[in-house]
């Protein structure tokens, strides 16, 4: 089952990737919350471990990584493809 935007927010906080919390908006700006190039690399590794998905360089666009909602959609597409 694909993660929800709320689950993505909680996961990002647990992994220490960005400063999202339980009330972080589904459309909140992950870059404003601290997502930078190092955090993206951490996200790639953590996503493989937690969700069993492989993110490619083509997946790592601002459009895909913008918010918990866009990230959940990316993860869902990867889980369906895999």
DSSP file (Angstrom, degrees, kcal/mol; ACC not computed):
  #  RESIDUE AA STRUCTURE BP1 BP2  ACC     N-H-->O    O-->H-N    N-H-->O    O-->H-N    TCO  KAPPA ALPHA  PHI   PSI    X-CA   Y-CA   Z-CA
    1    1 A X              0   0    0      0, 0.0     2,-0.1     0, 0.0    75,-0.0   0.000 360.0 360.0 360.0 138.2    0.0    0.0    0.0
    2    2 A X        -     0   0    0      1,-0.1     2,-0.1    74,-0.0    70,-0.1  -0.437 360.0-107.9 -74.6 144.6    1.3    3.5   -0.9
    3    3 A X        -     0   0    0     69,-0.1    73,-0.2    -2,-0.1     2,-0.1  -0.426  28.6-127.0 -72.8 148.0    2.1    5.9    1.9
    4    4 A X     >  -     0   0    0     -2,-0.1     4,-2.4     1,-0.1     5,-0.2  -0.451  28.9-104.5 -83.2 163.6   -0.2    8.9    2.5
    5    5 A X  H  > S+     0   0    0      1,-0.2     4,-2.4     2,-0.2     5,-0.1   0.885 124.2  53.0 -56.4 -37.7    1.2   12.4    2.6
    6    6 A X  H  > S+     0   0    0      2,-0.2     4,-2.3     1,-0.2    -1,-0.2   0.900 108.7  49.0 -64.6 -40.4    0.7   12.3    6.4
    7    7 A X  H  > S+     0   0    0      2,-0.2     4,-2.5     1,-0.2    -2,-0.2   0.881 109.8  52.3 -65.6 -37.7    2.7    9.1    6.6
    8    8 A X  H  X S+     0   0    0     -4,-2.4     4,-2.8     2,-0.2    -2,-0.2   0.931 109.1  49.9 -62.4 -45.8    5.4   10.7    4.4
    9    9 A X  H  X S+     0   0    0     -4,-2.4     4,-2.0     1,-0.2    11,-0.2   0.936 113.0  45.6 -58.0 -48.2    5.6   13.7    6.8
   10   10 A X  H  X S+     0   0    0     -4,-2.3     4,-2.6     1,-0.2    -1,-0.2   0.904 113.4  50.3 -63.0 -41.9    6.0   11.5    9.8
   11   11 A X  H  X S+     0   0    0     -4,-2.5     4,-2.5     2,-0.2     6,-0.2   0.917 108.4  51.9 -63.3 -45.2    8.6    9.3    8.1
   12   12 A X  H  <>S+     0   0    0     -4,-2.8     5,-2.3     1,-0.2     6,-0.8   0.895 112.7  46.2 -58.9 -40.6   10.7   12.3    7.0
   13   13 A X  H ><5S+     0   0    0     -4,-2.0     3,-1.0    -5,-0.2    -2,-0.2   0.926 111.8  50.2 -68.8 -45.0   10.7   13.5   10.6
   14   14 A X  H 3<5S+     0   0    0     -4,-2.6    -2,-0.2     1,-0.3    -1,-0.2   0.889 111.8  48.4 -59.9 -39.9   11.5   10.1   12.1
   15   15 A X  T 3<5S-     0   0    0     -4,-2.5    -1,-0.3    -5,-0.2    -2,-0.2   0.580 110.2-124.6 -77.0  -9.4   14.4    9.7    9.6
   16   16 A X  T < 5S+     0   0    0     -3,-1.0    -3,-0.2    -4,-0.5    -2,-0.1   0.752  72.2 129.6  72.0  23.6   15.7   13.2   10.5
   17   17 A X  S   <S-     0   0    0     -5,-2.3     2,-0.3     1,-0.3    -4,-0.2   0.931  77.0  -7.9 -77.7 -47.0   15.5   14.2    6.8
   18   18 A X  S    S-     0   0    0     -6,-0.8     2,-1.7    -9,-0.1    -1,-0.3  -0.947  77.8 -96.8-144.5 165.3   13.6   17.4    7.3
   19   19 A X        +     0   0    0     14,-1.7     2,-0.3    -2,-0.3    -6,-0.1  -0.386  65.9 141.1 -85.6  60.7   11.8   19.2   10.1
   20   20 A X        -     0   0    0     -2,-1.7     2,-0.2   -11,-0.2    -4,-0.1  -0.723  27.5-171.6 -95.9 152.8    8.3   18.0    9.4
   21   21 A X    >   -     0   0    0     -2,-0.3     3,-1.7    -8,-0.1    -9,-0.1  -0.655  44.6 -76.4-130.6-171.2    6.0   17.2   12.3
   22   22 A X  T 3  S+     0   0    0      1,-0.3   -12,-0.1    -2,-0.2   -13,-0.1   0.736 129.5  44.8 -64.3 -21.3    2.6   15.6   12.8
   23   23 A X  T 3  S+     0   0    0    -14,-0.1    -1,-0.3     2,-0.1     2,-0.2   0.192  77.7 132.9-108.8  16.6    0.8   18.8   11.7
   24   24 A X    <   -     0   0    0     -3,-1.7   -15,-0.1   -18,-0.1   -14,-0.1  -0.506  65.6-107.2 -66.7 131.3    3.0   19.6    8.7
   25   25 A X    >   -     0   0    0     -2,-0.2     3,-2.0     1,-0.1    43,-0.5  -0.271  15.3-126.2 -63.8 145.5    0.6   20.5    5.8
   26   26 A X  T 3  S+     0   0    0      1,-0.3    43,-2.5    42,-0.1    44,-0.3   0.815 116.0  39.5 -59.1 -30.4    0.3   17.9    3.0
   27   27 A X  T 3  S+     0   0    0     41,-0.2    -1,-0.3    40,-0.1    -2,-0.1   0.151  89.4 136.6-104.1  17.5    1.2   20.7    0.5
   28   28 A X    <   -     0   0    0     -3,-2.0     2,-0.8     1,-0.1    40,-0.4  -0.315  65.4-102.8 -65.8 149.1    3.9   22.2    2.8
   29   29 A X     >  -     0   0    0      1,-0.2     4,-1.2    38,-0.1    38,-0.2  -0.627  29.3-168.1 -78.9 108.6    7.1   23.2    1.2
   30   30 A X  T  4>S+     0   0    0     36,-2.8     5,-2.5    -2,-0.8     4,-0.3   0.803  87.6  57.4 -67.4 -29.0    9.7   20.5    2.0
   31   31 A X  T >45S+     0   0    0     35,-0.5     3,-1.2     1,-0.2    -1,-0.2   0.904 106.3  48.4 -69.1 -40.0   12.5   22.8    0.7
   32   32 A X  T 345S+     0   0    0      1,-0.2    -1,-0.2     2,-0.1    -2,-0.2   0.793 107.0  58.7 -66.3 -27.4   11.5   25.5    3.2
   33   33 A X  T 3<5S-     0   0    0     -4,-1.2   -14,-1.7     2,-0.0    -1,-0.2   0.498 135.2 -83.7 -80.8  -4.2   11.5   22.8    5.9
   34   34 A X  T < 5S+     0   0    0     -3,-1.2     2,-0.6     1,-0.3    -3,-0.2   0.500  73.2 152.7 118.4   5.3   15.1   22.0    5.2
   35   35 A X      < +     0   0    0     -5,-2.5    -1,-0.3    -6,-0.1     2,-0.2  -0.568  21.2 154.1 -69.9 116.0   15.2   19.6    2.2
   36   36 A X     >  -     0   0    0     -2,-0.6     4,-2.4     1,-0.0     5,-0.2  -0.667  60.9 -78.0-129.9-173.2   18.6   20.2    0.6
   37   37 A X  H  > S+     0   0    0      1,-0.2     4,-1.7    -2,-0.2     5,-0.1   0.872 130.0  48.1 -62.1 -37.9   20.9   18.2   -1.6
   38   38 A X  H  > S+     0   0    0      1,-0.2     4,-1.9     2,-0.2    -1,-0.2   0.903 111.7  50.2 -67.8 -40.0   22.3   16.2    1.4
   39   39 A X  H  > S+     0   0    0      1,-0.2     4,-2.6     2,-0.2    -2,-0.2   0.856 106.6  56.0 -66.1 -34.4   18.8   15.5    2.7
   40   40 A X  H  X S+     0   0    0     -4,-2.4     4,-2.3     2,-0.2    -1,-0.2   0.914 106.7  49.4 -64.0 -41.7   17.7   14.3   -0.8
   41   41 A X  H  X S+     0   0    0     -4,-1.7     4,-1.8     2,-0.2    -2,-0.2   0.904 111.4  49.0 -63.9 -39.8   20.5   11.8   -0.8
   42   42 A X  H  X S+     0   0    0     -4,-1.9     4,-2.7     1,-0.2    -2,-0.2   0.905 109.7  53.0 -62.9 -41.6   19.4   10.6    2.7
   43   43 A X  H  X S+     0   0    0     -4,-2.6     4,-2.7     1,-0.2     5,-0.2   0.902 105.9  53.5 -60.6 -42.9   15.8   10.4    1.4
   44   44 A X  H  X S+     0   0    0     -4,-2.3     4,-1.7     2,-0.2    11,-0.2   0.937 113.3  41.9 -59.4 -48.3   16.9    8.2   -1.5
   45   45 A X  H  X S+     0   0    0     -4,-1.8     4,-1.8     1,-0.2    -2,-0.2   0.926 116.2  48.4 -66.0 -45.2   18.6    5.7    0.8
   46   46 A X  H  X S+     0   0    0     -4,-2.7     4,-3.1     1,-0.2     5,-0.3   0.862 108.4  54.6 -65.5 -35.8   15.9    5.8    3.4
   47   47 A X  H  X>S+     0   0    0     -4,-2.7     4,-2.3    -5,-0.2     6,-1.0   0.887 106.7  51.5 -65.7 -38.6   13.1    5.3    0.7
   48   48 A X  H  X5S+     0   0    0     -4,-1.7     4,-0.8    -5,-0.2    -1,-0.2   0.918 116.1  41.2 -62.5 -42.6   14.9    2.2   -0.6
   49   49 A X  H  <5S+     0   0    0     -4,-1.8    -2,-0.2     2,-0.1    -1,-0.2   0.928 124.6  33.8 -71.3 -46.1   15.0    0.7    3.0
   50   50 A X  H  <5S+     0   0    0     -4,-3.1    -3,-0.2    -5,-0.1    -2,-0.2   0.885 134.1  21.1 -80.6 -40.8   11.5    1.8    4.1
   51   51 A X  H  <5S-     0   0    0     -4,-2.3    -3,-0.2    -5,-0.3    -2,-0.1   0.449  93.3-125.6-113.0  -3.0    9.4    1.5    1.0
   52   52 A X     << +     0   0    0     -4,-0.8     2,-0.3    -5,-0.6    -4,-0.2   0.882  65.5 132.1  58.0  40.9   11.5   -0.8   -1.2
   53   53 A X        -     0   0    0     -6,-1.0     2,-0.6    -9,-0.1    -1,-0.2  -0.892  52.4-137.5-120.3 154.1   11.5    1.6   -4.1
   54   54 A X        -     0   0    0     -2,-0.3     2,-0.5    24,-0.1    -9,-0.1  -0.953  14.4-156.3-112.2 120.9   14.4    2.9   -6.2
   55   55 A X        -     0   0    0     -2,-0.6     2,-0.2   -11,-0.2    -7,-0.1  -0.851  10.8-156.3 -97.6 128.9   14.5    6.6   -7.0
   56   56 A X    >>  -     0   0    0     -2,-0.5     3,-1.5     1,-0.1     4,-0.8  -0.527  33.9-101.5 -96.7 165.9   16.4    7.5  -10.1
   57   57 A X  G >4 S+     0   0    0      1,-0.3     3,-0.8     2,-0.2    -1,-0.1   0.848 123.6  60.1 -55.0 -33.1   18.0   10.9  -10.9
   58   58 A X  G 34 S+     0   0    0      1,-0.2    -1,-0.3     2,-0.1     3,-0.2   0.769 101.3  54.5 -66.6 -24.6   15.0   11.6  -13.1
   59   59 A X  G <4 S+     0   0    0     -3,-1.5     2,-1.6     1,-0.2    -1,-0.2   0.703  87.9  82.7 -78.3 -20.4   12.7   11.3  -10.1
   60   60 A X    <<  +     0   0    0     -4,-0.8     2,-0.2    -3,-0.8    -1,-0.2  -0.322  62.9 131.7 -90.8  56.3   14.6   13.8   -8.0
   61   61 A X  S  > S-     0   0    0     -2,-1.6     4,-2.1    -3,-0.2     3,-0.3  -0.659  70.2-113.8-101.4 159.8   13.0   17.0   -9.4
   62   62 A X  H  > S+     0   0    0     -2,-0.2     4,-0.9     1,-0.2    -1,-0.1   0.881 116.9  58.6 -58.1 -38.6   11.6   19.9   -7.5
   63   63 A X  H  4 S+     0   0    0      1,-0.2     3,-0.3     2,-0.2     4,-0.2   0.891 111.4  40.2 -60.2 -40.2    8.1   18.9   -8.7
   64   64 A X  H  4 S+     0   0    0     -3,-0.3    10,-0.3     1,-0.2     3,-0.3   0.821 122.2  40.5 -77.2 -31.4    8.4   15.5   -7.2
   65   65 A X  H  < S+     0   0    0     -4,-2.1    -1,-0.2     1,-0.2    -2,-0.2   0.329  85.3 101.8-101.1   6.1   10.1   16.6   -4.0
   66   66 A X  S  < S-     0   0    0     -4,-0.9   -36,-2.8    -3,-0.3   -35,-0.5   0.849  89.8  -6.3 -63.5 -40.3    8.1   19.7   -3.3
   67   67 A X  S  > S-     0   0    0     -3,-0.3     4,-2.5    -4,-0.2     5,-0.2  -0.926  73.5 -96.0-150.1 167.0    5.7   18.5   -0.6
   68   68 A X  H  > S+     0   0    0    -43,-0.5     4,-2.4   -40,-0.4   -41,-0.2   0.872 123.6  54.8 -56.7 -35.3    4.5   15.4    1.2
   69   69 A X  H  > S+     0   0    0    -43,-2.5     4,-1.9     2,-0.2    -1,-0.2   0.932 110.6  42.7 -65.1 -45.9    1.7   15.2   -1.3
   70   70 A X  H  > S+     0   0    0    -44,-0.3     4,-2.0     2,-0.2    -2,-0.2   0.866 115.0  50.6 -70.5 -34.5    4.0   15.2   -4.3
   71   71 A X  H  X S+     0   0    0     -4,-2.5     4,-2.7     2,-0.2    -2,-0.2   0.898 108.9  51.3 -68.9 -39.8    6.4   12.8   -2.7
   72   72 A X  H  X S+     0   0    0     -4,-2.4     4,-2.5    -5,-0.2    -2,-0.2   0.894 109.5  50.8 -62.8 -39.4    3.6   10.4   -1.8
   73   73 A X  H  X S+     0   0    0     -4,-1.9     4,-2.2     2,-0.2    -2,-0.2   0.907 110.6  49.1 -64.3 -41.5    2.5   10.5   -5.4
   74   74 A X  H  X S+     0   0    0     -4,-2.0     4,-2.2   -10,-0.3    -2,-0.2   0.946 112.2  47.8 -61.5 -48.7    6.0    9.7   -6.6
   75   75 A X  H  X S+     0   0    0     -4,-2.7     4,-2.5     1,-0.2    -2,-0.2   0.909 110.5  52.4 -60.1 -42.5    6.3    6.8   -4.1
   76   76 A X  H  X S+     0   0    0     -4,-2.5     4,-2.1     1,-0.2    -1,-0.2   0.907 109.2  49.2 -60.5 -42.6    2.9    5.5   -5.2
   77   77 A X  H  X S+     0   0    0     -4,-2.2     4,-1.8     1,-0.2    -1,-0.2   0.885 112.6  48.0 -66.0 -37.0    4.0    5.5   -8.9
   78   78 A X  H  X S+     0   0    0     -4,-2.2     4,-1.7     2,-0.2    -2,-0.2   0.877 110.8  50.6 -69.5 -37.6    7.2    3.7   -8.0
   79   79 A X  H  < S+     0   0    0     -4,-2.5    -2,-0.2     1,-0.2    -1,-0.2   0.866 111.5  48.1 -69.7 -35.2    5.4    1.1   -6.0
   80   80 A X  H  < S+     0   0    0     -4,-2.1    -1,-0.2    -5,-0.2    -2,-0.2   0.870 112.7  48.7 -69.9 -36.8    2.9    0.4   -8.8
   81   81 A X  H  <        0   0    0     -4,-1.8    -2,-0.2     1,-0.2    -1,-0.2   0.813 360.0 360.0 -72.8 -29.4    5.7    0.1  -11.3
   82   82 A X     <        0   0    0     -4,-1.7    -1,-0.2    -5,-0.1    -2,-0.2   0.459 360.0 360.0 -86.5 360.0    7.7   -2.3   -9.1
